[in-house]
Amino acid sequence: MSNLITTLTREAKGIVTMHIPRRSRHLAVMTGTGLSLALLMSGCSGASGGEESDGTIEVWAHAGQAAESEALQGLVEDFNSSQEDVTANLTLIPEADYTSTIQSTSADELPDVMEMDAPTMASFVYDRKLISLDDVVSSETLDNRIEGIKESGTYNDATYAVGLFDVGLGLWGNATLLDEAGIEAPTTAEEAWTVEEFEANLAELAEVSPSGQAIDLGEANGFAAEWGTFTTTPDIWSAGGTLLKDGKAEGVLNSEENVQALEAWASWREYADPNTSGTAFPDGQTALTWTGNWMYPTFSEALGEDLVLMPLPDFGLGTKAGHGSWQWGVTPAAEGNTDAAGSFLDFLLTDDSIATMVEANAAVPGSSSALEQSELYGPDKPLELFANNLASACGSENVTEECIAVARPVTPGYPTVTSAFGSALLAIWGGADVQEELDSAARAIDSDFSDNNGYQDD
């Protein structure tokens, strides 16, 4: 089984099915829990707890968009056929189960190479599930990364993750509806609407939007989930706030800047379409939507020349945007076989491989040379705004007016931070007091950090 590409897909009713090759003639079916999946995976992944694998490496990745998964499968096949020294065996795990599967799998049962969502990297380093890539991946590959990839892949001054792509977050508009309301769309960071202008425009655009609501903020994605943290942190960074500083949340997460920013965010509910269908903006029902680059293929097909990409509103410190997407790392299971793991990652991060992937998912190319050649993100291209944002990336504890793309906190305690913050966001959106919710979230985060010695490495 270790020589197979195994694909795990989530069925409509939440059942996870592992598709076994024809000669096995059976299906293993289970409920979609990370623990159950991890137990099954440990029996078939072929990871050997650090033993040499004779040029064979096991690779785990998330099963996201169909086109993205297909592109990755093709790249693995290309790598395997490009040389005879290393064979990569790919396992795709449903995105909803992916992070919990890694969390519940012991380090010696992990694959040699694994994908991870950028904000989880530091927690996996802390749990000894990743090794530094500085002597594993080539210097040419590392030097060619765009700034956003460097920022989100670095922890304690060492590189633990590299990525084929990064993401952008922006405000998308329907030019016809904007024109009908007499509103001009900003197209550069310097032209971003102030929050006051944005709120006035929401009222105007609600009048011309067929749904009677001006904007889709992604409520259907769940504000308590990572979506909430990813899409609202630009508001607090732009207002001069942040989530965490020096491992502390008290006086930071519940600061006056954050309270004011989230009070404004909650007030937009009056103009927000819940969009349970997932098609409000491309169907022309709302004038605006607040989402990322991955929606460009859908939006451009639906709206054509009416599609406008704009920066997020400026709360006072300039427009900000989140970044940090799926990246790749090497686990201790690759000990003695890091050359093979490194050669695989070097192949994934070539310009040709990156071009294949971003053609599938419309993401921001992760290397400087691939970005320059991009038909979407290069100079004067339709998504250039996202590339410009990532060129000025920074960490969440040193946000300046000049910085636009900000990485979520790089800390082993990030799962606690986003969980507590997300719970507060959901309550705030439902009408709860902002200060009280942020106070409660700050206490929960600081308690967890205290219980874990501040997540300091031994």
C-alpha positions in Angstrom: 0.0 0.0 0.0 3.0 2.3 0.5 3.5 2.5 -3.2 0.1 3.9 -3.9 -1.5 7.3 -4.2 -4.4 7.1 -1.8 -7.1 9.6 -2.0 -9.5 10.3 0.9 -12.6 12.2 0.1 -15.4 13.6 2.3 -18.8 12.5 1.1 -21.9 14.7 1.4 -23.0 13.2 4.7 -19.7 13.5 6.4 -18.4 10.0 5.8 -14.8 9.5 4.9 -14.1 6.9 2.3 -10.7 5.6 1.5 -10.6 4.4 -2.1 -8.4 1.3 -2.4 -6.9 0.2 -5.7 -8.9 -2.3 -7.7 -6.9 -5.4 -6.7 -7.9 -4.8 -3.0 -11.5 -4.8 -3.9 -12.8 -3.3 -0.7 -13.6 0.1 0.9 -12.7 1.2 4.4 -15.5 3.5 5.6 -15.5 5.4 8.9 -16.8 8.5 10.5 -14.9 11.6 9.8 -13.0 12.1 13.0 -9.3 13.0 13.1 -8.5 10.3 15.6 -10.1 7.5 13.7 -8.4 8.7 10.5 -5.1 8.9 12.3 -5.4 5.3 13.5 -6.2 4.1 10.0 -3.5 6.1 8.5 -0.9 4.8 10.9 -1.5 1.3 9.6 -1.1 2.2 6.0 1.1 5.3 5.6 4.4 3.4 5.5 6.0 6.0 7.8 8.6 4.2 9.7 9.6 6.3 12.7 12.9 7.6 11.3 14.1 4.4 9.5 15.6 4.8 6.1 13.1 4.1 3.4 15.4 3.2 0.4 14.5 6.3 -1.6 10.8 6.1 -0.8 9.1 9.0 1.0 5.6 9.2 2.3 3.8 12.5 1.8 0.6 13.8 3.3 -1.5 16.7 2.0 -5.0 18.1 2.4 -7.7 17.4 -0.1 -9.0 20.9 -0.9 -10.4 22.1 -4.2 -10.7 19.3 -6.7 -8.5 21.1 -9.2 -5.8 21.8 -6.6 -5.8 18.1 -5.5 -5.6 16.9 -9.1 -2.7 19.3 -9.8 -0.8 18.0 -6.8 -1.3 14.4 -7.8 0.0 15.3 -11.2 3.1 17.0 -9.7 3.9 13.9 -7.6 3.6 11.7 -10.7 5.9 14.1 -12.6 8.4 14.0 -9.8 8.4 10.3 -9.7 8.9 10.0 -13.4 11.6 12.7 -13.6 14.2 10.6 -11.8 14.8 7.1 -10.5 16.3 7.8 -7.0 13.2 8.8 -5.0 9.6 7.7 -5.1 7.0 9.9 -3.4 3.7 8.2 -2.2 1.0 10.8 -1.7 -2.0 10.5 0.7 -4.7 13.1 0.5 -6.7 13.7 3.7 -10.0 15.7 3.9 -9.3 19.3 4.8 -11.8 19.2 7.7 -9.8 16.4 9.3 -6.3 17.3 8.2 -4.9 19.3 11.1 -6.6 17.2 13.8 -5.1 14.1 12.1 -1.6 15.5 12.4 -2.2 16.6 16.0 -3.4 13.1 17.0 -0.6 11.2 15.2 2.6 10.6 17.1 5.8 12.0 15.5 7.1 8.5 14.7 4.0 7.7 12.7 3.9 10.8 10.6 5.0 10.8 6.9 8.4 12.1 5.8 6.9 15.2 4.2 3.6 16.8 5.2 1.6 19.9 4.2 0.2 22.2 6.9 -1.8 25.4 7.1 0.7 28.2 7.8 -0.6 29.3 11.3 -0.2 25.7 12.6 3.5 25.4 11.8 4.8 26.7 15.1 2.7 24.3 17.1 4.0 21.4 15.1 7.6 22.6 15.7 6.8 22.8 19.4 5.5 19.3 19.4 8.7 18.1 17.7 6.8 17.1 14.5 8.9 19.3 12.1 12.6 19.7 11.5 14.4 22.8 10.2 14.6 23.0 6.4 17.6 25.3 6.3 19.9 22.3 5.5 17.2 20.2 3.7 15.9 22.5 1.0 18.4 24.1 -1.4 19.5 27.7 -0.8 18.2 28.6 -4.3 14.7 27.5 -3.4 14.8 29.4 -0.1 16.2 32.6 -1.6 13.6 32.6 -4.3 10.6 32.7 -1.9 8.4 35.8 -1.9 8.3 37.8 1.4 4.9 36.4 2.5 6.2 32.8 2.3 9.4 33.6 4.2 7.4 35.4 6.9 4.9 32.6 7.5 7.4 29.8 7.2 9.9 31.1 9.8 9.9 30.4 13.5 12.7 31.2 16.0 14.8 32.4 13.1 14.7 29.0 11.4 12.8 27.9 8.3 10.3 25.1 9.0 7.9 25.5 6.1 8.0 26.4 2.4 5.1 26.9 0.1 4.1 26.9 -3.6 1.7 29.7 -3.1 0.3 32.3 -0.8 -3.1 34.0 -0.6 -4.5 37.4 -0.7 -7.6 38.9 0.9 -9.5 41.7 -0.6 -12.8 43.5 -1.3 -14.4 42.5 -4.6 -17.0 44.7 -6.2 -19.6 44.6 -9.0 -18.8 47.6 -11.2 -22.3 48.0 -12.5 -23.8 48.2 -9.0 -21.0 50.5 -7.9 -21.7 52.8 -10.8 -25.4 52.8 -10.1 -24.7 54.0 -6.6 -22.3 56.6 -7.9 -19.3 55.1 -6.0 -15.8 54.9 -7.4 -13.8 51.8 -6.6 -10.3 52.2 -5.1 -7.7 50.0 -6.9 -4.5 50.6 -4.9 -3.7 50.4 -1.2 -3.2 54.1 -1.1 -6.7 54.7 -2.3 -8.4 52.4 0.2 -11.7 53.7 1.6 -11.5 54.9 5.2 -13.8 52.8 7.5 -16.2 55.8 7.6 -16.3 55.9 3.8 -16.8 52.1 3.7 -19.8 52.2 6.0 -21.4 55.1 4.1 -20.9 53.1 0.9 -22.5 50.0 2.4 -25.7 52.0 3.0 -25.7 53.3 -0.5 -24.9 49.9 -2.1 -27.7 48.2 -0.1 -30.1 50.4 -2.0 -29.0 49.1 -5.4 -28.2 45.5 -4.6 -31.0 43.2 -5.7 -30.9 41.3 -2.3 -31.2 44.5 -0.3 -27.9 43.7 1.3 -24.6 45.3 0.2 -22.0 42.7 1.1 -21.2 39.1 1.7 -18.7 38.8 4.6 -18.5 35.0 4.6 -20.9 34.4 7.5 -21.8 31.0 6.0 -18.1 29.9 6.5 -18.4 30.3 10.2 -16.8 33.2 12.2 -15.9 30.8 15.0 -13.8 28.8 12.5 -10.4 30.0 11.1 -12.3 32.0 8.5 -13.3 34.5 11.3 -9.7 35.0 12.5 -8.4 35.3 8.9 -10.9 37.8 7.7 -11.3 40.1 10.8 -7.7 40.4 12.0 -7.0 42.9 9.1 -9.6 45.2 10.8 -7.8 45.2 14.1 -4.3 45.5 12.6 -5.5 48.4 10.6 -6.9 50.0 13.8 -3.5 49.6 15.5 -4.3 46.5 17.5 -3.2 42.9 17.4 -4.1 39.5 19.0 -1.0 38.7 21.0 2.2 40.4 22.1 5.1 38.8 23.9 2.9 35.7 24.6 0.3 37.8 26.4 -3.3 38.5 25.4 -4.5 40.6 28.4 -4.4 44.3 27.5 -3.6 43.3 23.9 -6.5 41.2 22.5 -9.0 43.2 24.6 -7.5 46.6 23.8 -9.5 49.7 23.0 -8.3 49.6 19.4 -9.6 46.0 19.0 -12.9 46.8 20.7 -13.6 49.7 18.4 -12.6 47.8 15.3 -14.9 44.9 16.2 -17.8 47.1 17.2 -17.6 48.5 13.7 -17.4 45.1 12.1 -20.4 43.9 14.1 -22.4 46.9 12.9 -22.0 45.8 9.3 -24.4 42.9 9.9 -27.2 45.3 9.0 -25.9 45.3 5.4 -24.5 41.7 5.2 -26.1 38.9 3.2 -25.8 35.6 5.1 -25.3 34.0 1.6 -26.3 30.5 2.6 -26.4 29.6 -1.2 -22.7 30.6 -1.6 -23.6 32.5 -4.8 -24.8 35.9 -3.7 -22.0 37.9 -5.2 -21.4 36.1 -8.4 -25.1 36.0 -9.0 -25.2 39.8 -8.7 -27.3 39.8 -5.5 -24.7 41.9 -3.5 -22.4 44.7 -4.7 -19.5 43.6 -2.6 -17.9 40.5 -1.1 -14.9 40.1 1.4 -12.9 37.1 0.4 -9.7 35.8 -1.1 -7.9 35.2 -4.4 -9.2 31.7 -4.7 -12.6 33.0 -5.8 -11.2 34.8 -8.8 -12.0 32.1 -11.4 -15.7 31.9 -10.2 -16.1 35.7 -10.0 -14.4 36.5 -13.3 -16.5 33.9 -15.1 -19.7 35.3 -13.6 -19.0 39.0 -13.8 -16.4 39.4 -16.6 -15.3 43.1 -16.9 -17.7 44.1 -14.1 -15.4 42.4 -11.5 -13.3 44.9 -9.5 -10.7 44.1 -6.9 -10.2 46.6 -4.1 -8.2 46.9 -0.9 -9.9 46.4 2.5 -10.9 49.5 4.3 -8.5 51.6 6.3 -9.2 51.9 10.0 -6.4 54.4 10.5 -3.1 52.6 10.1 -3.5 51.9 6.4 -5.2 49.0 4.7 -4.2 45.5 5.9 -4.8 42.0 4.7 -4.2 38.5 6.0 -1.9 36.0 4.4 -0.4 32.6 5.0 -1.7 29.5 3.3 -0.8 25.8 2.9 2.9 25.1 3.2 5.2 22.0 3.3 7.5 20.7 6.0 9.7 17.7 6.8 9.1 15.5 9.9 11.6 13.6 12.1 10.4 10.4 10.3 12.6 11.5 7.4 15.8 11.2 9.5 18.4 9.5 7.4 16.4 10.3 4.3 16.3 14.1 4.3 18.0 14.3 0.9 15.1 12.5 -0.7 12.6 14.8 1.2 14.5 17.9 0.2 14.7 16.9 -3.5 10.9 16.4 -3.5 10.4 19.9 -2.0 12.8 21.5 -4.4 10.9 19.9 -7.2 7.5 21.2 -5.9 8.9 24.7 -5.6 10.3 25.0 -9.1 8.6 27.7 -11.3 7.0 25.0 -13.5 5.5 23.2 -10.5 4.3 26.5 -9.0 2.8 27.5 -12.4 0.9 24.2 -12.5 -0.6 24.6 -9.1 -1.6 28.3 -9.3 -3.2 27.6 -12.7 -5.4 25.2 -10.7 -6.2 27.4 -7.6 -5.5 31.0 -8.8 -3.2 31.5 -5.8 -0.3 34.0 -5.5 2.9 32.2 -6.9 5.3 31.5 -4.0 8.5 32.3 -5.7 9.8 35.7 -6.9 10.6 34.4 -10.4 7.2 32.6 -10.9 5.4 35.8 -9.6 7.2 37.9 -12.3 5.9 35.6 -15.0 2.3 35.4 -13.7 -0.6 36.2 -16.0 -2.7 37.1 -13.0 -0.3 38.7 -10.4 2.4 40.3 -12.5 2.6 44.0 -13.3 -0.6 45.5 -14.6 -2.4 42.1 -14.2 -5.9 41.7 -12.7 -4.7 40.5 -9.3 -1.5 42.6 -9.0 -3.0 44.2 -5.8 -2.5 40.9 -3.9 1.1 40.6 -5.1 1.9 44.2 -4.0 0.3 43.5 -0.6 2.6 40.5 0.0 5.7 42.4 -1.0 5.2 44.3 2.2 4.5 41.4 4.6 5.2 41.6 8.3 4.5 39.8 11.5 1.5 40.5 13.8 3.7 42.0 16.6 5.4 44.6 14.4 2.6 46.0 12.2 3.4 49.4 10.7 1.6 51.7 8.4 3.8 50.6 5.5 3.1 46.9 6.1 0.0 45.5 4.4 0.0 41.7 4.5 0.2 40.5 8.1 0.8 37.0 9.2 -1.3 35.6 12.0 0.7 35.0 15.2 3.5 32.5 14.7 3.3 30.7 18.1 2.8 27.1 19.3 -0.2 28.4 21.1 -1.9 29.6 18.0 -4.7 26.9 18.1 -5.8 28.3 21.5 -5.6 31.9 20.2 -7.7 31.4 17.2 -10.2 29.2 19.0 -10.8 31.7 21.8 -10.9 34.6 19.4 -13.2 32.8 17.0 -15.6 32.0 19.8 -15.6 35.7 20.7 -16.3 36.7 17.1 -19.3 34.5 16.8 -20.8 35.9 20.0 -20.0 39.5 19.0 -21.7 38.9 15.6 -24.7 37.7 17.5 -24.9 40.9 19.5 -22.8 40.2 22.6 -20.8 43.0 24.2 -17.4 43.3 22.4 -15.4 44.3 25.5 -16.7 41.4 27.6 -16.1 38.8 24.9 -12.6 40.0 24.2 -11.9 40.1 28.0 -13.0 36.5 28.3 -11.0 35.4 25.3 -7.9 37.1 26.7 -8.3 35.3 30.0 -8.7 31.9 28.2 -5.6 32.4 26.1 -3.4 33.6 29.0 -4.6 30.7 31.2 -3.6 28.2 28.5 -0.2 29.9 27.9 0.4 29.8 31.7 -0.5 26.2 31.9 2.0 25.5 29.1 4.9 27.6 30.4 4.3 30.2 27.7 5.0 27.5 25.0 8.7 28.1 25.5 10.9 25.5 23.9 12.8 23.3 26.4 
